[in-house]
Amino acid sequence: MKRRTFFSKTSSAILGLGITSDSFANKTKKKIKQPIRVCTTTDQEEVSFFVETINESIRVVHMADTHLFKDDERGIPYQEFSNRMAKAYNQTVHFKTRLNTNPEEAFEQTLAFAKEAKADVITLIGDIFSFPSEAAIEWVLSKLKNTGIPYIYTAGNHDWHYEGLEGYSGVFT
């Protein structure tokens, strides 16, 4: 799957949830008589938001900066640009257990947690990839599809551009 298609399809997930720029715009310029009160609580790695104007719960599993590394022969032309990041995050430490892990294993564990927690949506917020290889994009899409959970994706700099490669996002297909 081409990177541009990936970004296009994942962005459409936002529309599927009914979240658009109009959702956040105050088109009528009404004066709010009372401020909307928001309360947050934290319990270990769980954060809860309580908003008096929202009556339904939504369970969100949030992921960022996973820096997944996967590549195949399609990435050979880009290796001079992917080498540094390919070596940067292959071995990590689990935040809770302190055991050695890797980004792919942690990603799969997080998706399993999302299913177990019956998440309504998964948010992937930037630097999901160490570099935008087609192999990594295909792997993530297959894993997300297998959860059956809608997702929202926002690209970080490592998700759409190879470090050091001249050009802009329009040249990557």
PAMARDO-268475 format. One record per atom (N, C-alpha, C): z, x, y; atom name; residue in three letters. Coordinates in Angstrom, 3 decimals, padded with zeros to 6 digits. Example, Ala and Ser with C-alpha at 12.3 -4.5 7.8 and 13.67 -1.06 7.14 Angstrom:
BEGIN
[torgu [007.800,013.190,-005.690],N,ALA]
[torgu [007.800,012.300,-004.500],CA,ALA]
[torgu [007.800,013.200,-003.300],C,ALA]
[torgu [007.080,012.850,-002.250],N,SER]
[torgu [007.140,013.670,-001.060],CA,SER]
[torgu [007.870,012.900,000.030],C,SER]
This chain:
BEGIN
[torgu [000.000,000.852,-001.178],N,MET]
[torgu [000.000,000.000,000.000],CA,MET]
[torgu [000.000,000.893,001.235],C,MET]
[torgu [-000.785,000.540,002.191],N,LYS]
[torgu [-000.894,001.308,003.415],CA,LYS]
[torgu [000.327,001.040,004.301],C,LYS]
[torgu [000.710,002.060,005.087],N,ARG]
[torgu [001.875,001.928,005.951],CA,ARG]
[torgu [001.745,000.766,006.933],C,ARG]
[torgu [000.576,000.602,007.530],N,ARG]
[torgu [000.382,-000.465,008.515],CA,ARG]
[torgu [000.611,-001.824,007.860],C,ARG]
[torgu [000.130,-002.023,006.641],N,THR]
[torgu [000.317,-003.273,005.918],CA,THR]
[torgu [001.800,-003.492,005.630],C,THR]
[torgu [002.505,-002.440,005.239],N,PHE]
[torgu [003.941,-002.540,004.973],CA,PHE]
[torgu [004.683,-003.043,006.214],C,PHE]
[torgu [004.405,-002.422,007.363],N,PHE]
[torgu [005.089,-002.814,008.589],CA,PHE]
[torgu [004.754,-004.251,008.967],C,PHE]
[torgu [003.501,-004.622,008.790],N,SER]
[torgu [003.067,-005.974,009.117],CA,SER]
[torgu [003.770,-007.001,008.237],C,SER]
[torgu [003.809,-006.752,006.929],N,LYS]
[torgu [004.415,-007.710,006.004],CA,LYS]
[torgu [005.927,-007.794,006.176],C,LYS]
[torgu [006.582,-006.667,006.421],N,THR]
[torgu [008.033,-006.716,006.568],CA,THR]
[torgu [008.423,-007.368,007.878],C,THR]
[torgu [007.621,-007.184,008.908],N,SER]
[torgu [007.915,-007.832,010.187],CA,SER]
[torgu [007.823,-009.334,010.063],C,SER]
[torgu [006.949,-009.826,009.195],N,SER]
[torgu [006.806,-011.271,009.035],CA,SER]
[torgu [008.052,-011.895,008.416],C,SER]
[torgu [008.905,-011.103,007.801],N,ALA]
[torgu [010.156,-011.638,007.248],CA,ALA]
[torgu [011.025,-012.216,008.355],C,ALA]
[torgu [010.949,-011.644,009.527],N,ILE]
[torgu [011.724,-012.161,010.648],CA,ILE]
[torgu [011.305,-013.594,010.950],C,ILE]
[torgu [010.004,-013.846,010.955],N,LEU]
[torgu [009.517,-015.187,011.230],CA,LEU]
[torgu [009.959,-016.162,010.150],C,LEU]
[torgu [010.025,-015.686,008.906],N,GLY]
[torgu [010.459,-016.526,007.801],CA,GLY]
[torgu [011.885,-017.008,007.961],C,GLY]
[torgu [012.686,-016.245,008.670],N,LEU]
[torgu [014.063,-016.647,008.925],CA,LEU]
[torgu [014.181,-017.482,010.194],C,LEU]
[torgu [013.055,-017.658,010.903],N,GLY]
[torgu [013.092,-018.428,012.134],CA,GLY]
[torgu [013.645,-017.639,013.298],C,GLY]
[torgu [013.689,-016.329,013.160],N,ILE]
[torgu [014.208,-015.488,014.230],CA,ILE]
[torgu [013.018,-014.953,015.007],C,ILE]
[torgu [012.887,-015.371,016.223],N,THR]
[torgu [011.814,-014.891,017.090],CA,THR]
[torgu [012.429,-014.505,018.420],C,THR]
[torgu [011.630,-013.976,019.306],N,SER]
[torgu [012.155,-013.634,020.624],CA,SER]
[torgu [012.656,-014.880,021.335],C,SER]
[torgu [012.071,-016.056,021.021],N,ASP]
[torgu [012.534,-017.297,021.629],CA,ASP]
[torgu [013.949,-017.653,021.188],C,ASP]
[torgu [014.354,-017.151,020.014],N,SER]
[torgu [015.695,-017.435,019.525],CA,SER]
[torgu [016.760,-016.853,020.444],C,SER]
[torgu [016.402,-015.804,021.148],N,PHE]
[torgu [017.371,-015.104,021.971],CA,PHE]
[torgu [017.152,-015.345,023.460],C,PHE]
[torgu [016.048,-015.963,023.814],N,ALA]
[torgu [015.728,-016.162,025.221],CA,ALA]
[torgu [016.395,-017.419,025.747],C,ALA]
[torgu [016.878,-017.346,026.958],N,ASN]
[torgu [017.433,-018.511,027.623],CA,ASN]
[torgu [016.351,-019.027,028.561],C,ASN]
[torgu [015.457,-019.861,028.041],N,LYS]
[torgu [014.282,-020.297,028.789],CA,LYS]
[torgu [014.637,-021.234,029.932],C,LYS]
[torgu [015.694,-022.004,029.787],N,THR]
[torgu [016.016,-022.997,030.802],CA,THR]
[torgu [016.893,-022.434,031.910],C,THR]
[torgu [017.395,-021.256,031.747],N,LYS]
[torgu [018.255,-020.614,032.752],CA,LYS]
[torgu [019.474,-021.482,033.073],C,LYS]
[torgu [019.997,-022.175,032.065],N,LYS]
[torgu [021.189,-022.997,032.255],CA,LYS]
[torgu [022.381,-022.091,032.524],C,LYS]
[torgu [023.267,-022.596,033.328],N,LYS]
[torgu [024.520,-021.884,033.535],CA,LYS]
[torgu [025.453,-022.247,032.390],C,LYS]
[torgu [026.031,-021.255,031.791],N,ILE]
[torgu [026.988,-021.503,030.710],CA,ILE]
[torgu [028.342,-021.745,031.349],C,ILE]
[torgu [028.892,-022.899,031.036],N,LYS]
[torgu [030.173,-023.258,031.634],CA,LYS]
[torgu [031.300,-022.403,031.078],C,LYS]
[torgu [031.255,-022.160,029.793],N,GLN]
[torgu [032.277,-021.336,029.168],CA,GLN]
[torgu [031.584,-020.219,028.406],C,GLN]
[torgu [032.164,-019.046,028.408],N,PRO]
[torgu [031.555,-017.968,027.605],CA,PRO]
[torgu [031.658,-018.289,026.114],C,PRO]
[torgu [030.674,-017.829,025.368],N,ILE]
[torgu [030.703,-018.001,023.919],CA,ILE]
[torgu [031.640,-016.939,023.360],C,ILE]
[torgu [032.590,-017.369,022.599],N,ARG]
[torgu [033.565,-016.431,022.041],CA,ARG]
[torgu [033.105,-015.911,020.692],C,ARG]
[torgu [033.200,-014.617,020.527],N,VAL]
[torgu [032.839,-013.954,019.284],CA,VAL]
[torgu [034.029,-013.125,018.853],C,VAL]
[torgu [034.347,-013.210,017.584],N,CYS]
[torgu [035.457,-012.432,017.030],CA,CYS]
[torgu [034.926,-011.645,015.836],C,CYS]
[torgu [035.341,-010.418,015.711],N,THR]
[torgu [034.948,-009.627,014.543],CA,THR]
[torgu [036.184,-009.137,013.813],C,THR]
[torgu [036.047,-009.037,012.520],N,THR]
[torgu [037.100,-008.432,011.703],CA,THR]
[torgu [036.453,-007.449,010.741],C,THR]
[torgu [037.194,-006.464,010.344],N,THR]
[torgu [036.695,-005.512,009.354],CA,THR]
[torgu [037.691,-005.399,008.217],C,THR]
[torgu [037.137,-005.236,007.034],N,ASP]
[torgu [037.944,-005.040,005.839],CA,ASP]
[torgu [037.172,-004.061,004.963],C,ASP]
[torgu [037.606,-002.826,004.938],N,GLN]
[torgu [036.897,-001.760,004.242],CA,GLN]
[torgu [035.490,-001.645,004.823],C,GLN]
[torgu [034.466,-001.848,004.010],N,GLU]
[torgu [033.100,-001.752,004.512],CA,GLU]
[torgu [032.504,-003.108,004.879],C,GLU]
[torgu [033.312,-004.149,004.922],N,GLU]
[torgu [032.829,-005.484,005.272],CA,GLU]
[torgu [033.205,-005.813,006.707],C,GLU]
[torgu [032.224,-006.277,007.459],N,VAL]
[torgu [032.433,-006.703,008.842],CA,VAL]
[torgu [032.092,-008.181,008.919],C,VAL]
[torgu [032.976,-008.972,009.499],N,SER]
[torgu [032.730,-010.397,009.664],CA,SER]
[torgu [032.662,-010.722,011.147],C,SER]
[torgu [031.684,-011.541,011.505],N,PHE]
[torgu [031.519,-012.010,012.874],CA,PHE]
[torgu [031.775,-013.506,012.876],C,PHE]
[torgu [032.596,-013.961,013.768],N,PHE]
[torgu [032.866,-015.379,013.913],CA,PHE]
[torgu [032.427,-015.793,015.312],C,PHE]
[torgu [031.522,-016.766,015.357],N,VAL]
[torgu [030.986,-017.257,016.623],CA,VAL]
[torgu [031.213,-018.754,016.637],C,VAL]
[torgu [031.884,-019.237,017.679],N,GLU]
[torgu [032.262,-020.643,017.690],CA,GLU]
[torgu [031.071,-021.592,017.717],C,GLU]
[torgu [029.905,-021.134,018.133],N,THR]
[torgu [028.726,-022.002,018.199],CA,THR]
[torgu [027.908,-022.005,016.917],C,THR]
[torgu [028.271,-021.195,015.935],N,ILE]
[torgu [027.552,-021.140,014.658],CA,ILE]
[torgu [028.453,-021.707,013.574],C,ILE]
[torgu [027.966,-022.748,012.917],N,ASN]
[torgu [028.792,-023.450,011.939],CA,ASN]
[torgu [028.536,-023.047,010.499],C,ASN]
[torgu [027.450,-022.318,010.239],N,GLU]
[torgu [027.116,-021.932,008.873],CA,GLU]
[torgu [027.311,-020.439,008.676],C,GLU]
[torgu [027.690,-020.073,007.469],N,SER]
[torgu [027.842,-018.659,007.135],CA,SER]
[torgu [026.514,-018.075,006.702],C,SER]
[torgu [026.326,-016.818,006.988],N,ILE]
[torgu [025.180,-016.068,006.483],CA,ILE]
[torgu [025.715,-014.708,006.043],C,ILE]
[torgu [025.313,-014.305,004.858],N,ARG]
[torgu [025.782,-013.036,004.297],CA,ARG]
[torgu [024.643,-012.024,004.408],C,ARG]
[torgu [024.891,-010.940,005.164],N,VAL]
[torgu [023.889,-009.916,005.435],CA,VAL]
[torgu [024.337,-008.604,004.821],C,VAL]
[torgu [023.462,-007.969,004.062],N,VAL]
[torgu [023.713,-006.610,003.592],CA,VAL]
[torgu [022.825,-005.710,004.446],C,VAL]
[torgu [023.465,-004.764,005.114],N,HIS]
[torgu [022.808,-003.934,006.123],CA,HIS]
[torgu [022.666,-002.503,005.608],C,HIS]
[torgu [021.449,-001.959,005.695],N,MET]
[torgu [021.202,-000.576,005.270],CA,MET]
[torgu [020.495,000.173,006.389],C,MET]
[torgu [020.879,001.414,006.577],N,ALA]
[torgu [020.219,002.261,007.569],CA,ALA]
[torgu [020.309,003.718,007.121],C,ALA]
[torgu [019.344,004.504,007.552],N,ASP]
[torgu [019.351,005.948,007.335],CA,ASP]
[torgu [019.524,006.339,005.870],C,ASP]
[torgu [018.826,005.661,004.987],N,THR]
[torgu [018.916,006.030,003.576],CA,THR]
[torgu [018.099,007.283,003.265],C,THR]
[torgu [017.077,007.570,004.058],N,HIS]
[torgu [016.236,008.765,003.911],CA,HIS]
[torgu [015.772,008.970,002.466],C,HIS]
[torgu [015.158,007.930,001.920],N,LEU]
[torgu [014.616,008.016,000.565],CA,LEU]
[torgu [013.469,009.015,000.510],C,LEU]
[torgu [013.412,009.767,-000.558],N,PHE]
[torgu [012.358,010.758,-000.762],CA,PHE]
[torgu [011.621,010.439,-002.045],C,PHE]
[torgu [010.366,010.116,-001.910],N,LYS]
[torgu [009.473,009.940,-003.063],CA,LYS]
[torgu [008.098,010.346,-002.576],C,LYS]
[torgu [007.342,011.003,-003.425],N,ASP]
[torgu [005.990,011.391,-003.067],CA,ASP]
[torgu [005.184,011.592,-004.334],C,ASP]
[torgu [003.879,011.577,-004.180],N,ASP]
[torgu [002.977,011.845,-005.290],CA,ASP]
[torgu [001.744,012.563,-004.734],C,ASP]
[torgu [000.681,012.584,-005.496],N,GLU]
[torgu [-000.514,013.340,-005.086],CA,GLU]
[torgu [-001.105,012.843,-003.769],C,GLU]
[torgu [-000.854,011.592,-003.410],N,ARG]
[torgu [-001.371,011.081,-002.141],CA,ARG]
[torgu [-000.727,011.773,-000.937],C,ARG]
[torgu [000.439,012.363,-001.147],N,GLY]
[torgu [001.134,013.046,-000.060],CA,GLY]
[torgu [000.793,014.511,000.093],C,GLY]
[torgu [-000.014,015.055,-000.807],N,ILE]
[torgu [-000.352,016.480,-000.757],CA,ILE]
[torgu [-000.917,016.896,000.610],C,ILE]
[torgu [-001.825,016.142,001.224],N,PRO]
[torgu [-002.349,016.556,002.529],CA,PRO]
[torgu [-001.287,016.642,003.637],C,PRO]
[torgu [-000.132,016.006,003.419],N,TYR]
[torgu [000.906,015.963,004.443],CA,TYR]
[torgu [002.099,016.870,004.133],C,TYR]
[torgu [002.040,017.649,003.060],N,GLN]
[torgu [003.205,018.422,002.631],CA,GLN]
[torgu [003.738,019.385,003.685],C,GLN]
[torgu [002.871,019.969,004.504],N,GLU]
[torgu [003.384,020.879,005.524],CA,GLU]
[torgu [004.270,020.137,006.517],C,GLU]
[torgu [004.082,018.819,006.641],N,PHE]
[torgu [004.881,018.021,007.552],CA,PHE]
[torgu [006.063,017.344,006.851],C,PHE]
[torgu [006.003,017.203,005.551],N,SER]
[torgu [007.068,016.506,004.822],CA,SER]
[torgu [008.072,017.449,004.161],C,SER]
[torgu [007.759,018.721,004.042],N,ASN]
[torgu [008.603,019.651,003.291],CA,ASN]
[torgu [010.049,019.713,003.776],C,ASN]
[torgu [010.283,019.816,005.087],N,ARG]
[torgu [011.652,019.953,005.581],CA,ARG]
[torgu [012.478,018.718,005.222],C,ARG]
[torgu [011.942,017.540,005.498],N,MET]
[torgu [012.690,016.321,005.207],CA,MET]
[torgu [012.763,016.038,003.711],C,MET]
[torgu [011.792,016.516,002.947],N,ALA]
[torgu [011.824,016.329,001.495],CA,ALA]
[torgu [013.014,017.057,000.888],C,ALA]
[torgu [013.451,018.108,001.519],N,LYS]
[torgu [014.570,018.902,000.994],CA,LYS]
[torgu [015.900,018.539,001.644],C,LYS]
[torgu [015.881,017.700,002.662],N,ALA]
[torgu [017.071,017.463,003.476],CA,ALA]
[torgu [018.125,016.558,002.837],C,ALA]
[torgu [017.720,015.517,002.149],N,TYR]
[torgu [018.696,014.513,001.701],CA,TYR]
[torgu [018.605,014.196,000.212],C,TYR]
[torgu [018.152,015.117,-000.591],N,ASN]
[torgu [018.000,014.817,-002.012],CA,ASN]
[torgu [019.322,014.702,-002.748],C,ASN]
[torgu [020.344,015.330,-002.252],N,GLN]
[torgu [021.670,015.264,-002.871],CA,GLN]
[torgu [022.661,014.845,-001.790],C,GLN]
[torgu [023.364,013.766,-002.021],N,THR]
[torgu [024.356,013.278,-001.066],CA,THR]
[torgu [025.656,012.978,-001.805],C,THR]
[torgu [026.655,012.574,-001.051],N,VAL]
[torgu [027.955,012.227,-001.615],CA,VAL]
[torgu [028.229,010.764,-001.300],C,VAL]
[torgu [028.632,009.997,-002.306],N,HIS]
[torgu [028.939,008.587,-002.129],CA,HIS]
[torgu [030.129,008.452,-001.182],C,HIS]
[torgu [030.006,007.574,-000.195],N,PHE]
[torgu [031.044,007.434,000.833],CA,PHE]
[torgu [032.388,006.979,000.278],C,PHE]
[torgu [032.378,006.259,-000.820],N,LYS]
[torgu [033.619,005.713,-001.373],CA,LYS]
[torgu [034.176,006.576,-002.507],C,LYS]
[torgu [033.329,006.905,-003.462],N,THR]
[torgu [033.803,007.619,-004.650],CA,THR]
[torgu [033.843,009.127,-004.449],C,THR]
[torgu [033.103,009.613,-003.461],N,ARG]
[torgu [032.966,011.047,-003.165],CA,ARG]
[torgu [032.233,011.789,-004.286],C,ARG]
[torgu [031.605,011.044,-005.194],N,LEU]
[torgu [030.823,011.662,-006.254],CA,LEU]
[torgu [029.416,011.980,-005.760],C,LEU]
[torgu [028.799,012.985,-006.354],N,ASN]
[torgu [027.425,013.322,-005.998],CA,ASN]
[torgu [026.500,012.174,-006.367],C,ASN]
[torgu [025.548,011.935,-005.526],N,THR]
[torgu [024.550,010.895,-005.755],CA,THR]
[torgu [023.262,011.330,-005.063],C,THR]
[torgu [022.307,010.449,-005.028],N,ASN]
[torgu [021.072,010.722,-004.306],CA,ASN]
[torgu [020.642,009.426,-003.619],C,ASN]
[torgu [019.756,009.513,-002.632],N,PRO]
[torgu [019.388,008.314,-001.882],CA,PRO]
[torgu [018.815,007.186,-002.736],C,PRO]
[torgu [018.018,007.513,-003.737],N,GLU]
[torgu [017.425,006.463,-004.566],CA,GLU]
[torgu [018.498,005.712,-005.351],C,GLU]
[torgu [019.429,006.456,-005.930],N,GLU]
[torgu [020.517,005.831,-006.686],CA,GLU]
[torgu [021.376,004.957,-005.772],C,GLU]
[torgu [021.708,005.468,-004.605],N,ALA]
[torgu [022.516,004.704,-003.658],CA,ALA]
[torgu [021.774,003.453,-003.180],C,ALA]
[torgu [020.471,003.562,-002.968],N,PHE]
[torgu [019.664,002.419,-002.552],CA,PHE]
[torgu [019.705,001.333,-003.632],C,PHE]
[torgu [019.494,001.730,-004.880],N,GLU]
[torgu [019.526,000.763,-005.979],CA,GLU]
[torgu [020.906,000.130,-006.122],C,GLU]
[torgu [021.973,000.907,-005.943],N,GLN]
[torgu [023.327,000.362,-006.015],CA,GLN]
[torgu [023.565,-000.647,-004.894],C,GLN]
[torgu [023.044,-000.360,-003.720],N,THR]
[torgu [023.207,-001.280,-002.600],CA,THR]
[torgu [022.457,-002.580,-002.850],C,THR]
[torgu [021.261,-002.489,-003.409],N,LEU]
[torgu [020.516,-003.708,-003.740],CA,LEU]
[torgu [021.244,-004.513,-004.812],C,LEU]
[torgu [021.836,-003.836,-005.788],N,ALA]
[torgu [022.614,-004.536,-006.821],CA,ALA]
[torgu [023.815,-005.236,-006.183],C,ALA]
[torgu [024.454,-004.563,-005.235],N,PHE]
[torgu [025.573,-005.171,-004.510],CA,PHE]
[torgu [025.101,-006.410,-003.753],C,PHE]
[torgu [023.934,-006.329,-003.116],N,ALA]
[torgu [023.395,-007.470,-002.360],CA,ALA]
[torgu [023.195,-008.672,-003.278],C,ALA]
[torgu [022.681,-008.436,-004.472],N,LYS]
[torgu [022.487,-009.531,-005.433],CA,LYS]
[torgu [023.831,-010.101,-005.881],C,LYS]
[torgu [024.756,-009.203,-006.192],N,GLU]
[torgu [026.088,-009.632,-006.643],CA,GLU]
[torgu [026.809,-010.424,-005.553],C,GLU]
[torgu [026.641,-009.990,-004.316],N,ALA]
[torgu [027.299,-010.647,-003.180],CA,ALA]
[torgu [026.565,-011.911,-002.739],C,ALA]
[torgu [025.430,-012.184,-003.383],N,LYS]
[torgu [024.599,-013.343,-003.025],CA,LYS]
[torgu [024.219,-013.303,-001.544],C,LYS]
[torgu [023.705,-012.153,-001.129],N,ALA]
[torgu [023.290,-011.969,000.270],CA,ALA]
[torgu [022.180,-012.936,000.623],C,ALA]
[torgu [022.216,-013.427,001.843],N,ASP]
[torgu [021.156,-014.297,002.354],CA,ASP]
[torgu [019.982,-013.484,002.877],C,ASP]
[torgu [020.258,-012.266,003.313],N,VAL]
[torgu [019.220,-011.398,003.860],CA,VAL]
[torgu [019.692,-009.943,003.752],C,VAL]
[torgu [018.734,-009.056,003.605],N,ILE]
[torgu [019.003,-007.611,003.643],CA,ILE]
[torgu [018.333,-007.083,004.905],C,ILE]
[torgu [019.062,-006.312,005.686],N,THR]
[torgu [018.460,-005.686,006.864],CA,THR]
[torgu [018.317,-004.195,006.592],C,THR]
[torgu [017.132,-003.688,006.819],N,LEU]
[torgu [016.837,-002.264,006.667],CA,LEU]
[torgu [016.511,-001.759,008.072],C,LEU]
[torgu [017.406,-000.975,008.624],N,ILE]
[torgu [017.318,-000.646,010.042],CA,ILE]
[torgu [017.117,000.857,010.236],C,ILE]
[torgu [015.906,001.294,010.113],N,GLY]
[torgu [015.497,002.637,010.504],CA,GLY]
[torgu [015.829,003.758,009.549],C,GLY]
[torgu [014.874,004.674,009.440],N,ASP]
[torgu [014.957,005.867,008.607],CA,ASP]
[torgu [015.311,005.533,007.159],C,ASP]
[torgu [014.662,004.526,006.652],N,ILE]
[torgu [014.787,004.189,005.237],CA,ILE]
[torgu [014.140,005.302,004.419],C,ILE]
[torgu [013.100,005.912,004.975],N,PHE]
[torgu [012.384,007.001,004.309],CA,PHE]
[torgu [012.632,008.316,005.033],C,PHE]
[torgu [012.529,009.422,004.303],N,SER]
[torgu [012.564,010.736,004.939],CA,SER]
[torgu [011.236,011.036,005.605],C,SER]
[torgu [010.181,010.487,005.052],N,PHE]
[torgu [008.836,010.552,005.626],CA,PHE]
[torgu [008.044,009.422,004.974],C,PHE]
[torgu [006.983,008.956,005.627],N,PRO]
[torgu [006.334,007.714,005.181],CA,PRO]
[torgu [005.295,007.881,004.075],C,PRO]
[torgu [005.715,008.363,002.936],N,SER]
[torgu [004.760,008.496,001.829],CA,SER]
[torgu [004.464,007.123,001.231],C,SER]
[torgu [003.255,006.970,000.748],N,GLU]
[torgu [002.885,005.705,000.117],CA,GLU]
[torgu [003.714,005.456,-001.136],C,GLU]
[torgu [004.055,006.512,-001.862],N,ALA]
[torgu [004.863,006.360,-003.075],CA,ALA]
[torgu [006.239,005.788,-002.744],C,ALA]
[torgu [006.850,006.280,-001.677],N,ALA]
[torgu [008.177,005.788,-001.283],CA,ALA]
[torgu [008.101,004.333,-000.830],C,ALA]
[torgu [007.088,004.010,-000.052],N,ILE]
[torgu [006.930,002.640,000.435],CA,ILE]
[torgu [006.736,001.676,-000.736],C,ILE]
[torgu [005.896,002.036,-001.668],N,GLU]
[torgu [005.666,001.176,-002.838],CA,GLU]
[torgu [006.935,001.007,-003.665],C,GLU]
[torgu [007.696,002.089,-003.822],N,TRP]
[torgu [008.938,002.030,-004.596],CA,TRP]
[torgu [009.940,001.076,-003.947],C,TRP]
[torgu [010.116,001.209,-002.628],N,VAL]
[torgu [011.062,000.346,-001.915],CA,VAL]
[torgu [010.617,-001.111,-001.986],C,VAL]
[torgu [009.339,-001.356,-001.762],N,LEU]
[torgu [008.851,-002.738,-001.828],CA,LEU]
[torgu [009.085,-003.359,-003.200],C,LEU]
[torgu [008.863,-002.599,-004.261],N,SER]
[torgu [009.083,-003.151,-005.602],CA,SER]
[torgu [010.563,-003.451,-005.822],C,SER]
[torgu [011.435,-002.569,-005.354],N,LYS]
[torgu [012.883,-002.791,-005.505],CA,LYS]
[torgu [013.337,-004.005,-004.702],C,LYS]
[torgu [012.835,-004.130,-003.464],N,LEU]
[torgu [013.197,-005.288,-002.641],CA,LEU]
[torgu [012.684,-006.585,-003.255],C,LEU]
[torgu [011.461,-006.573,-003.727],N,LYS]
[torgu [010.870,-007.769,-004.338],CA,LYS]
[torgu [011.693,-008.215,-005.544],C,LYS]
[torgu [012.165,-007.262,-006.345],N,ASN]
[torgu [012.946,-007.592,-007.542],CA,ASN]
[torgu [014.284,-008.249,-007.220],C,ASN]
[torgu [014.805,-008.076,-006.008],N,THR]
[torgu [016.074,-008.722,-005.659],CA,THR]
[torgu [015.895,-010.206,-005.417],C,THR]
[torgu [014.708,-010.616,-004.941],N,GLY]
[torgu [014.498,-012.008,-004.584],CA,GLY]
[torgu [015.175,-012.389,-003.280],C,GLY]
[torgu [015.690,-011.413,-002.550],N,ILE]
[torgu [016.403,-011.662,-001.293],CA,ILE]
[torgu [015.461,-011.341,-000.135],C,ILE]
[torgu [015.356,-012.233,000.856],N,PRO]
[torgu [014.530,-011.910,002.025],CA,PRO]
[torgu [015.079,-010.659,002.732],C,PRO]
[torgu [014.211,-009.958,003.415],N,TYR]
[torgu [014.661,-008.757,004.114],CA,TYR]
[torgu [013.974,-008.633,005.463],C,TYR]
[torgu [014.638,-007.924,006.352],N,ILE]
[torgu [014.113,-007.618,007.679],CA,ILE]
[torgu [014.092,-006.109,007.793],C,ILE]
[torgu [012.983,-005.576,008.236],N,TYR]
[torgu [012.805,-004.132,008.312],CA,TYR]
[torgu [012.470,-003.719,009.739],C,TYR]
[torgu [013.166,-002.727,010.244],N,THR]
[torgu [012.861,-002.115,011.530],CA,THR]
[torgu [012.666,-000.636,011.282],C,THR]
[torgu [011.526,-000.104,011.689],N,ALA]
[torgu [011.185,001.296,011.401],CA,ALA]
[torgu [011.937,002.256,012.305],C,ALA]
[torgu [012.355,003.364,011.716],N,GLY]
[torgu [012.872,004.497,012.463],CA,GLY]
[torgu [011.778,005.544,012.561],C,GLY]
[torgu [012.027,006.618,013.266],N,ASN]
[torgu [010.991,007.635,013.468],CA,ASN]
[torgu [010.507,008.256,012.162],C,ASN]
[torgu [011.355,008.419,011.177],N,HIS]
[torgu [010.923,009.010,009.908],CA,HIS]
[torgu [010.125,008.033,009.049],C,HIS]
[torgu [010.201,006.749,009.361],N,ASP]
[torgu [009.514,005.735,008.565],CA,ASP]
[torgu [008.022,005.636,008.871],C,ASP]
[torgu [007.613,006.055,010.028],N,TRP]
[torgu [006.203,005.862,010.390],CA,TRP]
[torgu [005.479,007.147,010.773],C,TRP]
[torgu [006.190,008.260,010.872],N,HIS]
[torgu [005.540,009.476,011.365],CA,HIS]
[torgu [006.027,010.696,010.576],C,HIS]
[torgu [005.081,011.569,010.239],N,TYR]
[torgu [005.433,012.837,009.609],CA,TYR]
[torgu [005.844,013.819,010.699],C,TYR]
[torgu [007.008,014.405,010.527],N,GLU]
[torgu [007.549,015.363,011.492],CA,GLU]
[torgu [006.557,016.501,011.771],C,GLU]
[torgu [006.197,016.697,013.039],N,GLY]
[torgu [005.310,017.778,013.418],CA,GLY]
[torgu [003.837,017.431,013.396],C,GLY]
[torgu [003.477,016.289,012.856],N,LEU]
[torgu [002.071,015.888,012.781],CA,LEU]
[torgu [001.645,015.318,014.126],C,LEU]
[torgu [000.560,015.836,014.658],N,GLU]
[torgu [000.029,015.325,015.932],CA,GLU]
[torgu [-000.456,013.896,015.732],C,GLU]
[torgu [-000.456,013.124,016.803],N,GLY]
[torgu [-001.026,011.789,016.740],CA,GLY]
[torgu [-000.013,010.714,017.065],C,GLY]
[torgu [-000.423,009.491,016.877],N,TYR]
[torgu [000.407,008.323,017.148],CA,TYR]
[torgu [000.280,007.365,015.967],C,TYR]
[torgu [001.072,006.310,015.973],N,SER]
[torgu [001.126,005.432,014.797],CA,SER]
[torgu [-000.200,004.777,014.472],C,SER]
[torgu [-001.076,004.593,015.430],N,GLY]
[torgu [-002.360,003.956,015.179],CA,GLY]
[torgu [-003.289,004.760,014.294],C,GLY]
[torgu [-003.032,006.056,014.138],N,VAL]
[torgu [-003.909,006.873,013.304],CA,VAL]
[torgu [-003.495,006.853,011.842],C,VAL]
[torgu [-002.319,006.328,011.542],N,PHE]
[torgu [-001.859,006.298,010.155],CA,PHE]
[torgu [-002.254,004.977,009.530],C,PHE]
[torgu [-002.961,005.044,008.401],N,THR]
[torgu [-003.406,003.800,007.751],CA,THR]
[torgu [-002.693,003.592,006.446],C,THR]
